[in-house]
């Protein structure tokens, strides 16, 4: 006899409790604690005026270095040379003069593989025409991406050259690496080779060559200064300061909050940045940065108030402490209102955006006065108030067990989803083939032979689970796009919309899906018990009848039974995928 409603409920409820208990346990075991305190910290600047001024000349001013340099004082002459560098840092041959092509998108070629591979690097040198004497020099260091000598730093390098500096912009040394496998130590040696090119010039004072590093390259600059302590000064634009794991963890976590993402999406950041990336050969997350020499030379630090990538309060505090520990008191900090991560005004994704109003003049004044050995009279920390919304996460550590479990889970889910897709395509192909063969014979397609409503239940649960997975992907994608736009300098939307409401909707749907699966399993138990499988001892030939399809529980056909269990395994894997990312933390 069919079970009563209450008996079905009494079987479904324990199954639901067991399933939901497993999923809640996974969500809580994969939860990574994260302390955002203290929040909303500021560093008050001593003067709103960012101007950099100097008083008194040293003996160095007699060498010909500009002591009162200003943009536009000289015409700018451009020369390009090419060097070939190995990834191990050694240079192949000498510099070769090449034709300047301002329209070129890229001028580098990569040869070989691994540590022996080489890259032809163009060095675009700009010099003040007719300046005379030995000039100070600046080598520019690229941020993230794949910049070249012709499409990077053009306005700043030209401005400095017109003020009396000899500047060098190079193709970013990348070899066969990507953004996540960048070889920072080898890159530092290439930038040092560019410094060597400037030092060897007759119109450059070899003791007064500095660097201009931005964003990602402020990790590279630390290795450069450890290898070459004779660098005269450094200009750090939006320095990342801390290891990539901590810097990027801060940046993404802060921006998820700023765009209004649900706390559930923010918890994803914690799991991602506790991954043990070394398991996959990605060791840049935990760089051993040589901080003892990183701030031992005269340093200008520049931030924009709309920069949402850098931890400015923690960064300034950390850099000042390291500089003072190294005996360096010559550190100047400037904060510019309305400027973004690259000190531009407006959306960084748009070309032709201008620098913050006084930034170029301040850089020229600071660099020329520092190179001339003058005494700075302006305030060391000036401009807009320096602000930081949350603390840099100090407790981020590689969690190997979490990483291994997550990898196995995601790989298993992808394999099962692919196998399920193939199985359903086979089922569709069989149906089409049967219809083509039997079109004129009036024979009805036998189908997959599902019994007792299991076919409809399987289709409904599969569609619901996959729709929930698509909603999760769409919500996370919306968060990522909002963060990218925010990082480019755009303002966050007033109403977060989908990136807020999609998370609780997914939680509700996931819970309902688990309940539906518990009902399906209870129905399986009911039908199996009516077939005599669950009796003790089992009814004679009960198991044989189920296996052969003579007395089916799920389906008449073997393919239908395989399809059911394969699909069920894939959908349950998706639920554990949701649990891994915290969707069962209530």
C-alpha positions in Angstrom: 0.0 0.0 0.0 1.2 3.6 -0.6 2.5 5.4 2.4 0.5 8.0 4.1 1.5 11.7 4.0 2.7 11.6 7.6 4.8 8.5 7.0 6.5 10.1 4.0 7.1 13.2 6.1 8.6 11.2 8.9 11.1 9.6 6.5 11.8 12.8 4.5 12.5 15.0 7.6 15.5 12.9 8.9 16.9 12.7 5.4 16.6 16.5 5.1 18.2 17.1 8.5 21.1 14.8 7.6 21.7 16.5 4.2 21.3 20.0 5.5 23.6 19.1 8.4 26.3 18.0 6.1 26.0 21.1 3.9 26.0 23.5 6.9 29.0 21.7 8.4 30.9 22.1 5.1 30.0 25.8 5.0 31.2 26.4 8.5 34.3 24.3 8.2 35.4 26.2 5.1 34.6 29.6 6.7 37.8 31.7 7.1 37.8 34.2 10.0 38.7 37.7 9.0 39.2 40.7 11.2 38.5 44.0 9.5 39.2 46.0 12.6 40.1 48.8 13.1 37.9 50.5 10.4 37.7 54.0 9.1 41.2 55.1 10.1 42.8 58.3 8.8 46.1 60.1 8.8 45.7 63.8 9.1 48.0 65.7 6.7 49.9 68.8 8.0 49.1 71.0 5.1 46.4 71.0 2.3 49.0 72.4 -0.2 50.9 69.5 -1.9 53.6 71.8 -3.2 57.2 70.6 -2.6 59.7 73.4 -1.8 63.4 73.5 -0.9 65.7 76.0 0.6 69.5 76.2 0.5 71.8 74.7 -2.0 74.4 72.0 -1.4 77.7 71.5 -3.3 75.8 69.1 -5.6 74.0 72.0 -7.2 77.2 73.0 -9.0 77.2 69.8 -11.0 74.7 71.1 -13.4 71.6 69.4 -11.9 68.5 71.5 -12.1 67.8 73.2 -8.8 64.7 75.2 -9.9 63.5 72.8 -12.6 60.1 73.4 -14.2 58.1 71.6 -16.9 58.7 73.0 -20.4 62.2 74.4 -19.7 63.7 72.3 -22.5 62.6 70.7 -25.8 62.6 66.9 -25.5 64.6 64.6 -27.8 63.7 60.9 -28.0 66.1 58.1 -28.7 65.3 54.4 -28.7 67.8 51.6 -28.0 67.2 47.9 -27.7 68.7 45.4 -25.3 68.3 41.6 -25.1 68.0 40.3 -21.6 67.8 36.7 -20.3 65.3 35.8 -17.7 68.2 35.0 -15.3 69.0 38.7 -15.4 72.1 38.7 -17.6 72.2 40.9 -20.7 73.0 39.4 -24.1 75.2 41.8 -26.1 75.2 45.6 -25.8 72.6 48.2 -26.5 71.6 48.7 -30.1 70.0 51.8 -31.5 66.6 51.3 -33.1 64.2 53.4 -35.0 61.7 55.3 -32.9 58.1 54.3 -33.8 55.6 56.1 -31.7 52.7 54.2 -33.2 54.1 50.8 -32.3 52.0 48.7 -29.9 54.8 46.4 -28.9 58.5 46.0 -29.8 59.5 42.9 -27.9 60.1 39.4 -28.9 60.6 36.4 -26.7 62.9 33.5 -27.4 63.6 30.2 -25.6 62.0 28.8 -22.6 62.3 29.0 -18.8 65.3 30.7 -17.2 67.2 30.6 -20.5 64.6 32.6 -22.5 65.4 36.0 -23.7 63.4 39.1 -24.5 64.3 42.0 -26.8 63.5 45.1 -24.8 63.2 48.6 -26.3 64.4 51.4 -24.0 62.9 54.8 -25.0 65.1 57.6 -23.7 63.9 61.1 -23.5 66.5 63.9 -22.8 66.4 67.7 -22.5 67.8 69.0 -25.7 70.7 71.4 -25.2 70.6 71.2 -21.4 74.3 70.5 -21.0 76.1 69.2 -18.0 75.4 65.9 -16.2 71.7 65.5 -15.7 69.7 63.5 -13.2 67.9 60.4 -14.6 64.7 58.5 -13.9 63.8 54.9 -14.9 60.1 54.1 -15.1 58.8 50.8 -13.8 55.5 49.3 -15.0 52.4 48.4 -13.0 50.2 45.4 -13.9 49.6 44.5 -17.5 51.9 44.4 -20.5 53.0 47.9 -21.1 55.6 48.9 -23.7 58.1 51.7 -24.0 55.8 53.5 -26.5 52.5 53.3 -24.7 53.5 53.8 -21.1 54.4 56.9 -19.0 54.7 59.1 -22.1 53.3 62.3 -20.5 55.2 62.0 -17.2 58.5 60.9 -18.8 58.2 63.8 -21.3 57.4 66.3 -18.5 60.4 65.2 -16.5 62.6 65.4 -19.5 61.4 68.9 -20.3 62.4 69.9 -16.8 66.0 68.7 -17.2 65.9 64.9 -16.5 67.0 62.1 -18.7 64.2 59.5 -18.6 64.0 55.9 -19.7 60.9 53.9 -20.3 61.3 50.2 -21.2 59.1 47.4 -22.5 57.8 45.6 -19.5 60.0 42.5 -19.0 57.5 39.6 -19.1 59.1 36.8 -21.1 56.6 33.9 -21.1 55.1 34.8 -17.7 51.6 36.0 -16.9 50.2 38.4 -14.4 50.1 35.6 -11.8 53.5 34.1 -12.6 55.5 37.2 -13.1 59.2 36.8 -12.3 59.8 39.8 -10.0 63.4 39.2 -9.2 64.4 38.8 -12.9 62.3 41.9 -13.7 64.3 43.9 -11.1 67.5 43.0 -12.8 66.2 44.2 -16.2 65.2 47.5 -14.7 68.6 47.7 -13.2 70.1 47.2 -16.6 68.1 50.2 -17.8 69.5 52.2 -14.9 73.0 51.1 -16.1 72.2 52.4 -19.5 71.5 55.9 -18.1 74.5 55.8 -15.8 76.8 55.0 -18.8 75.6 58.1 -20.7 77.9 61.1 -20.8 75.0 63.5 -20.1 73.8 61.7 -17.0 75.1 62.0 -13.5 75.5 58.3 -12.5 75.0 59.1 -8.8 71.6 60.8 -9.5 69.6 58.1 -11.3 66.3 57.3 -9.5 63.2 55.2 -10.2 59.5 55.9 -10.7 57.6 52.8 -9.7 53.8 52.4 -9.7 51.5 49.8 -8.2 52.7 46.2 -9.0 56.3 47.4 -9.7 56.6 48.6 -6.1 57.1 44.9 -5.3 59.8 44.8 -8.0 61.5 48.0 -6.7 62.1 46.3 -3.4 64.2 43.6 -5.1 65.9 46.3 -7.3 67.0 48.3 -4.3 68.3 45.2 -2.5 70.5 44.5 -5.6 71.4 48.1 -6.3 71.7 50.3 -3.2 73.1 53.1 -5.3 69.8 54.2 -6.7 69.5 57.8 -5.8 65.8 58.2 -5.1 62.4 56.7 -5.7 59.0 57.9 -6.5 56.3 55.4 -5.5 52.9 55.9 -7.0 50.2 54.0 -5.1 52.6 51.5 -3.6 51.2 48.1 -2.8 53.7 47.8 0.2 52.6 44.4 1.6 52.8 40.9 0.1 50.5 40.2 -2.8 48.3 37.9 -0.6 47.7 40.7 1.9 47.6 43.6 -0.5 45.2 41.9 -2.9 43.2 40.4 -0.1 42.7 43.9 1.3 41.9 45.5 -2.1 39.3 42.9 -3.1 37.7 42.7 0.3 37.4 46.4 0.6 36.0 46.9 -2.9 33.4 44.1 -2.4 32.1 46.1 0.5 32.3 49.5 -1.2 30.2 48.3 -4.2 27.5 47.0 -1.7 28.1 43.2 -2.3 26.3 40.9 0.1 28.4 39.7 3.0 28.1 36.2 1.5 30.0 37.3 -1.6 32.6 39.0 0.6 33.1 35.7 2.4 34.2 34.3 -0.9 37.2 36.6 -0.9 38.4 35.1 2.4 38.3 31.6 1.1 40.1 32.6 -2.1 42.9 34.5 -0.4 43.6 31.6 2.0 44.3 29.3 -0.9 47.6 27.5 -0.9 48.6 28.6 -4.4 52.0 27.0 -4.1 50.3 23.7 -4.7 49.8 24.9 -8.3 53.3 26.4 -8.7 52.1 30.0 -8.0 54.5 31.3 -5.4 54.1 35.1 -5.9 51.2 35.3 -3.4 53.7 35.1 -0.6 56.8 37.0 -1.7 59.7 37.3 0.7 60.1 41.0 0.2 63.5 42.5 1.1 62.0 45.3 3.2 65.1 46.3 5.1 66.5 48.2 2.1 63.2 49.1 0.4 62.9 52.6 1.9 66.5 53.5 2.8 66.8 56.2 0.1 64.9 59.5 -0.4 61.3 58.5 -1.2 58.2 60.3 -2.5 55.0 58.5 -1.9 51.9 59.6 -3.8 48.3 58.5 -3.3 44.9 59.5 -4.7 41.9 59.8 -2.5 39.8 57.7 -4.9 42.4 54.9 -5.0 40.5 51.9 -3.8 43.3 49.4 -4.3 45.9 50.4 -1.7 45.9 50.3 2.1 47.0 53.9 2.5 47.1 54.3 6.3 48.7 50.9 7.0 51.0 51.5 4.0 52.2 54.9 5.1 52.7 53.8 8.6 54.6 50.7 7.5 56.9 52.5 5.0 57.7 55.3 7.5 58.6 52.8 10.2 60.9 50.9 7.8 62.5 54.1 6.5 63.2 55.3 10.0 64.6 51.9 10.9 67.0 52.2 8.0 68.1 55.7 9.1 66.2 57.5 6.4 64.2 60.6 7.4 63.8 61.8 3.8 60.3 60.5 3.1 57.6 62.7 1.6 53.9 61.7 1.4 51.4 63.4 -0.8 47.7 62.7 -1.1 45.6 64.1 -4.0 41.9 64.6 -3.8 39.7 63.0 -6.5 42.6 61.2 -8.0 42.5 57.4 -8.7 45.0 54.6 -8.5 47.3 56.0 -11.1 46.8 59.6 -9.9 44.5 60.4 -12.8 41.2 62.3 -12.7 38.1 60.4 -13.7 37.7 56.8 -15.0 41.0 55.0 -15.5 39.4 52.9 -18.3 39.2 56.1 -20.5 42.2 57.2 -22.4 43.6 60.7 -22.2 42.6 61.3 -18.5 44.8 64.0 -16.9 46.9 63.7 -13.8 45.7 65.3 -10.5 46.2 69.1 -10.7 49.5 69.6 -9.0 50.9 66.1 -9.2 53.3 66.6 -12.1 54.7 69.8 -10.8 55.2 68.2 -7.3 57.1 65.3 -8.8 59.3 67.5 -10.8 60.0 69.8 -7.8 60.7 66.9 -5.4 62.9 65.0 -7.8 64.9 68.0 -8.9 65.4 69.3 -5.4 66.3 65.8 -4.0 68.7 65.2 -6.9 70.4 68.6 -6.2 70.8 67.8 -2.5 68.6 70.7 -1.3 66.9 70.9 2.0 63.1 70.4 1.8 61.1 73.1 3.6 57.5 72.0 2.8 55.6 69.6 5.1 56.5 66.0 4.7 52.9 64.8 4.8 50.5 67.0 2.9 47.4 67.1 0.7 44.1 65.4 1.3 43.4 63.4 4.4 44.7 59.9 4.1 41.9 57.3 4.6 41.6 53.6 4.9 38.2 51.8 5.4 39.4 48.4 6.9 42.6 46.9 8.2 45.1 45.0 6.1 44.4 41.3 6.8 47.3 40.0 8.8 45.8 36.5 9.4 45.8 35.4 5.7 47.7 32.1 5.5 47.9 29.3 3.0 45.4 26.6 4.1 46.5 23.4 2.4 43.6 21.2 3.5 41.0 23.7 2.4 42.7 24.1 -0.9 43.0 20.4 -1.6 39.3 19.8 -0.6 38.2 22.8 -2.8 40.2 21.6 -5.7 38.9 18.0 -5.5 35.3 19.3 -5.1 35.4 21.7 -8.0 37.2 19.1 -10.3 34.6 16.5 -9.3 31.7 18.8 -10.0 33.0 19.8 -13.4 33.6 16.1 -14.4 30.1 15.1 -13.2 28.4 18.0 -14.9 30.2 17.2 -18.2 29.3 13.6 -17.9 25.7 14.5 -17.1 25.5 16.8 -20.1 26.9 14.0 -22.4 24.4 11.5 -21.0 21.4 13.9 -21.6 22.7 14.6 -25.1 22.9 10.8 -25.7 19.3 10.5 -24.4 18.2 13.3 -26.8 20.1 11.7 -29.7 18.4 8.4 -29.0 15.0 10.0 -29.0 15.7 11.8 -32.3 17.1 8.6 -33.9 14.1 6.6 -32.8 11.7 9.2 -34.2 13.6 9.2 -37.6 13.5 5.4 -37.8 9.9 5.0 -36.7 8.3 8.1 -38.2 6.0 6.2 -40.6 5.4 3.1 -38.5 3.3 4.5 -35.8 5.5 3.1 -33.0 5.7 5.2 -29.8 9.1 6.1 -28.4 9.5 4.1 -25.2 11.5 6.9 -23.5 13.8 6.4 -20.6 11.2 4.4 -18.7 11.1 6.5 -15.5 8.5 5.3 -13.1 6.6 6.8 -10.1 7.3 10.4 -11.1 11.0 10.2 -10.7 11.6 11.5 -14.2 9.7 14.7 -13.7 11.3 15.2 -10.3 14.8 14.7 -11.7 14.2 17.2 -14.5 12.6 19.8 -12.1 15.5 19.5 -9.6 18.1 19.6 -12.3 16.7 22.7 -13.9 16.3 24.4 -10.5 19.8 23.6 -9.4 21.4 24.7 -12.6 19.4 27.9 -12.6 20.6 28.6 -9.1 24.2 28.0 -10.2 23.7 30.4 -13.1 22.3 33.0 -10.7 25.3 32.5 -8.4 27.7 33.0 -11.4 25.7 36.0 -12.5 25.7 37.6 -9.1 29.4 37.0 -8.6 30.1 38.3 -12.1 28.2 41.5 -11.4 30.2 42.0 -8.2 33.5 41.6 -10.1 32.4 44.0 -12.8 31.4 46.6 -10.2 34.8 46.2 -8.5 36.6 46.6 -11.8 34.6 49.8 -12.6 35.3 51.1 -9.1 39.1 50.4 -9.5 39.0 52.3 -12.7 37.7 55.3 -10.9 34.0 55.1 -11.5 31.6 55.7 -8.6 29.7 52.7 -7.1 26.0 52.4 -8.0 23.6 53.9 -5.5 21.6 50.7 -5.3 23.6 47.5 -5.3 20.7 45.5 -6.7 21.5 42.0 -7.8 24.8 41.8 -6.0 22.9 42.2 -2.7 19.6 40.3 -3.2 20.9 37.3 -5.2 22.8 35.8 -2.2 19.7 35.3 0.1 17.7 34.2 -2.9 20.2 31.5 -3.6 20.3 30.4 0.0 16.5 30.0 0.1 16.4 28.1 -3.2 19.3 25.8 -2.1 17.4 25.0 1.1 14.2 24.2 -0.9 16.3 22.0 -3.3 17.7 20.0 -0.4 14.1 19.5 0.9 13.0 18.4 -2.5 15.9 15.9 -2.7 14.9 14.5 0.7 11.4 13.9 -0.7 12.8 12.1 -3.7 15.0 9.9 -1.5 12.0 9.2 0.7 10.0 8.2 -2.3 12.8 5.9 -3.4 12.7 4.2 0.0 8.9 3.9 -0.3 9.0 2.2 -3.7 11.9 0.0 -2.7 10.1 -1.2 0.4 7.0 -2.0 -1.7 9.2 -4.1 -4.0 10.4 -6.0 -1.0 14.0 -4.8 -1.2 14.0 -3.4 2.4 12.3 -6.4 4.0 14.4 -8.8 6.0 15.0 -11.2 4.6 14.5 -9.5 1.2 11.7 -10.9 -0.9 12.8 -13.6 -3.3 14.0 -12.2 -6.7 13.3 -8.6 -5.5 16.8 -7.3 -6.2 17.0 -9.3 -9.5 13.7 -7.8 -10.6 14.9 -4.3 -9.9 18.2 -4.8 -11.7 16.6 -6.4 -14.8 13.9 -3.8 -14.9 11.1 -6.3 -14.5 10.0 -4.7 -11.2 11.7 -1.2 -11.5 12.0 1.3 -8.7 13.4 4.2 -10.8 13.1 3.2 -14.4 12.4 0.3 -16.8 15.6 0.9 -18.7 19.2 0.5 -17.5 20.1 3.8 -19.3 17.4 5.6 -17.4 18.7 4.3 -14.0 22.3 5.3 -14.9 21.1 8.7 -16.0 19.2 9.3 -12.8 22.0 8.5 -10.5 24.6 10.3 -12.6 22.4 13.5 -12.6 21.6 13.2 -8.9 25.3 12.9 -8.1 26.1 16.0 -10.2 23.3 18.0 -8.6 24.3 17.0 -5.1 27.9 18.0 -6.0 26.6 21.4 -7.0 25.0 21.7 -3.5 28.3 20.9 -1.9 29.9 23.5 -4.2 27.5 26.0 -2.8 28.3 24.8 0.7 32.1 25.3 0.1 31.5 29.0 -0.8 29.4 29.6 2.3 25.8 29.5 1.0 24.7 27.3 4.0 25.9 29.7 6.7 22.7 31.0 8.1 
